[in-house]
Amino acid sequence: MEIKAADVAKLRKMTGAGMMDCKNALVESKGDFERAQEIIREKGKLVAAKRADRDTTEGAVVALLNDDKTQGVVVCLGCETDFVSKNPEFQELAMGIARTALEHMPDSLEELMALPYEDATVEEAVTRQTGKSGEKHAVPYYNKLEAPYLGSYIHMNNKLATIVGFDKPIAEEAAKEIAMQITAMAPISVNRDSCSQEVIDREMNIYREQIRQEGKPENLVEKIAMGKLNRFFKESTLEDQVFVKDGKISVKEYLKTVDPQVKVIDFRRYSLND
């Protein structure tokens, strides 16, 4: 049957699919718009199945806070190429998923994917976008944080983002500075006390083996290993790290200049390149 250009344009507006995909769907559905939309969705699932084994090494990482900065989320929407990640429709979907996450604050990635999104679910919207672009799309990461006050930072390439929680409100610029510190230096925990025993045991075992291989006396192994562990804490825990914007004081010391009572509670950081 003859398919009018106006009908193709109408279906494209309804679905966001490419012109040829819309035309083919209308031909297959014999002009039935409802069936044509189903065909386009099915096509998205088919493309998604074919691309399932591909890696989503590109994409957009979004950090989003609510208006009073007490709730925040970090969400990543992944794709296969940098070209697709810069597409406005892709960026809009990434932000839309982050807004949905912030509105509902689901407890897991699985719950996020099942949430309503426009006329479908988040998972179906991601699959639909896979069908439109021909590239695999996925949501590899979602996490949330709640605190009396939050700061956030998204790196300029949209591949890395952080949210950080404080036990009381502080200056917005100071909160951003700490989020930038976490983004740049990737600490493993807030401080020594919050560092997991598993990480401590792993580091100590590595140090002991290194020291023994260097031929040091056995009675000195533990002492030298503890010294190495202290250096690890200084480099890898947020409060002990050198504050990168200053270079002379620690993050803990910087926070005291902002507010002697304020403390970092927790943070969430995600990078597509880690």
C-alpha positions in Angstrom: 0.0 0.0 0.0 1.1 3.6 -0.5 2.5 5.2 2.6 2.2 9.0 2.8 5.1 11.0 4.0 2.9 12.7 6.5 2.1 9.4 8.1 5.8 8.5 8.3 6.5 11.8 9.9 3.6 11.3 12.4 4.9 7.9 13.4 8.4 9.2 13.7 7.1 11.9 16.1 5.2 9.3 18.1 8.2 6.9 18.4 11.4 8.8 17.7 12.4 6.0 15.3 14.2 6.6 12.0 12.3 7.5 8.9 12.9 4.2 7.1 12.0 2.2 10.2 8.8 4.2 10.4 8.0 3.6 6.8 8.7 -0.1 6.9 6.6 -0.5 10.1 3.7 1.3 8.4 4.0 -1.0 5.3 4.1 -4.1 7.5 1.2 -3.0 9.6 -0.8 -1.9 6.5 -1.1 1.7 7.9 -2.2 0.6 11.4 -0.4 3.1 13.7 -0.9 1.1 16.9 0.6 -2.1 15.2 3.4 0.0 13.7 4.4 1.2 17.1 4.5 -2.4 18.3 6.7 -3.3 15.4 9.1 -0.6 16.1 9.3 -1.7 19.8 9.8 -5.3 18.7 12.6 -4.1 16.4 14.3 -2.5 19.4 14.1 -5.8 21.3 15.5 -7.6 18.3 18.4 -5.2 17.9 19.0 -5.4 21.7 19.2 -9.2 21.5 21.7 -9.1 18.6 23.9 -6.6 20.4 23.6 -8.2 23.9 27.2 -9.4 23.9 28.6 -5.9 23.0 30.4 -3.7 25.5 28.9 -0.3 26.5 32.2 1.5 27.1 30.9 4.9 26.2 27.9 6.8 27.5 26.8 9.5 30.0 27.1 9.5 33.8 24.6 11.8 35.6 24.7 13.0 39.2 21.4 14.6 40.2 20.2 16.2 43.5 16.8 17.2 44.7 16.0 20.9 45.4 16.9 20.9 49.1 20.1 18.7 48.4 19.1 15.9 50.8 18.7 13.2 48.2 20.8 12.3 45.2 21.5 9.7 42.6 24.2 8.7 40.2 23.1 7.0 37.0 25.0 5.8 34.0 23.5 5.2 30.6 26.0 3.3 28.4 26.3 2.8 24.7 29.0 1.5 22.3 30.4 4.7 20.7 31.2 8.2 21.7 29.3 9.5 18.7 26.0 8.0 20.0 26.7 9.2 23.5 26.8 12.8 22.3 23.5 12.5 20.5 20.9 14.9 22.2 18.3 12.1 22.3 20.7 9.9 24.2 21.6 12.6 26.6 17.9 13.4 27.2 17.3 9.7 28.0 20.2 9.6 30.4 18.9 12.7 32.2 15.3 11.3 32.1 16.3 8.1 33.8 18.2 10.1 36.5 15.1 12.2 37.1 13.0 9.1 37.4 15.5 7.6 39.9 15.6 10.8 41.9 11.8 10.9 42.0 11.4 7.3 43.2 14.7 6.6 44.9 14.5 2.9 44.2 16.7 0.5 46.3 18.3 -1.3 43.4 19.1 -1.1 39.7 16.5 -3.8 39.0 13.8 -1.7 40.7 14.9 1.4 38.7 14.6 -0.5 35.4 11.0 -1.5 36.2 9.8 2.0 37.0 7.4 3.7 34.7 9.0 6.0 32.0 6.8 7.9 29.6 4.5 5.2 28.1 6.7 2.3 29.1 9.3 1.3 31.7 12.9 2.5 32.0 14.0 -0.9 30.7 11.7 -0.6 27.7 12.8 3.0 27.0 16.5 1.8 26.9 15.6 -1.1 24.6 13.7 1.3 22.4 16.7 3.6 22.1 18.8 0.6 21.2 16.5 -0.1 18.3 16.7 3.6 17.2 20.5 3.9 17.2 21.4 0.3 16.3 23.8 0.3 19.2 23.5 -1.6 22.5 22.3 0.6 25.3 22.4 -0.4 29.0 22.2 1.0 32.5 25.4 -0.5 34.1 25.2 1.6 37.3 22.8 3.2 39.7 23.2 4.3 43.3 21.6 6.8 45.6 22.5 8.7 48.7 20.6 10.6 51.4 22.1 13.0 53.9 21.4 16.3 55.7 23.3 17.9 52.8 24.7 16.8 49.5 27.2 18.1 47.0 27.7 16.8 43.4 30.0 17.1 40.5 29.9 15.8 36.9 33.2 15.9 35.0 33.1 17.9 31.8 33.2 14.8 29.6 30.1 13.3 31.3 32.0 10.1 31.8 32.5 10.6 35.6 30.3 11.9 38.4 30.2 12.0 42.2 27.7 12.8 44.9 28.9 13.3 48.5 26.9 13.5 51.7 27.6 15.7 54.8 26.2 15.5 58.3 25.0 19.1 58.2 24.5 21.9 55.6 27.6 23.6 54.4 28.4 26.2 51.7 27.4 24.9 48.3 30.8 25.7 46.8 32.6 23.8 49.6 30.4 20.8 49.0 31.3 20.9 45.3 35.0 21.1 46.1 34.8 17.9 48.1 32.8 16.2 45.3 35.5 17.4 42.8 38.2 15.9 45.1 36.4 12.5 45.1 36.0 12.7 41.4 39.7 13.4 40.8 41.3 11.2 43.5 38.9 8.2 43.7 39.2 7.5 47.5 38.1 4.1 48.6 36.4 5.3 51.8 35.7 8.4 53.8 38.4 7.7 56.4 40.5 4.9 58.0 37.7 3.8 60.3 35.3 3.2 57.4 37.8 1.3 55.2 36.6 -2.3 55.0 38.6 -5.0 56.8 38.8 -6.9 53.6 40.7 -4.1 51.9 43.0 -3.7 54.9 43.8 -7.4 55.0 44.4 -7.5 51.3 46.8 -4.5 51.4 48.7 -5.9 54.5 49.1 -9.3 52.8 50.6 -7.6 49.7 53.0 -5.5 51.9 54.1 -8.5 53.9 54.9 -10.4 50.8 56.8 -7.5 49.2 58.8 -7.0 52.4 59.8 -10.6 52.7 60.9 -10.6 49.0 63.1 -7.7 49.8 64.8 -9.9 52.4 63.9 -7.9 55.5 64.1 -9.7 58.9 60.8 -11.4 59.9 60.6 -9.5 63.2 60.4 -6.2 61.2 57.8 -7.3 58.6 54.7 -6.3 60.6 56.1 -2.9 61.6 57.2 -2.0 58.0 53.8 -3.3 56.7 52.0 -1.0 59.1 54.0 1.9 57.8 53.0 1.1 54.3 49.4 0.8 55.3 49.5 4.3 56.9 50.7 5.7 53.6 48.0 3.8 51.8 45.4 5.4 54.1 46.9 8.9 53.4 46.7 8.3 49.7 43.4 6.4 49.5 41.0 7.6 52.2 39.2 10.9 51.6 39.9 12.7 54.9 43.6 11.9 54.8 44.2 12.8 51.2 46.0 16.0 50.2 43.3 18.5 49.2 44.2 18.9 45.5 43.1 22.5 45.2 45.5 23.6 47.9 48.3 20.9 47.9 49.4 21.7 51.5 46.6 20.6 53.7 44.4 17.4 54.0 40.8 17.3 53.1 40.0 16.9 56.8 41.9 20.1 57.5 40.2 21.9 54.6 36.7 21.0 56.0 37.7 22.5 59.4 38.3 25.8 57.6 34.7 25.6 56.2 33.0 24.4 59.4 34.9 22.8 62.4 31.9 20.5 63.1 31.1 19.2 59.6 31.9 15.7 58.5 31.5 13.7 55.3 29.1 10.8 55.8 29.5 8.9 52.6 29.8 9.3 48.8 29.0 7.6 45.5 31.4 7.9 42.5 31.1 6.2 39.1 33.4 6.4 36.1 32.9 4.8 32.7 36.7 4.5 32.4 37.5 2.7 35.6 
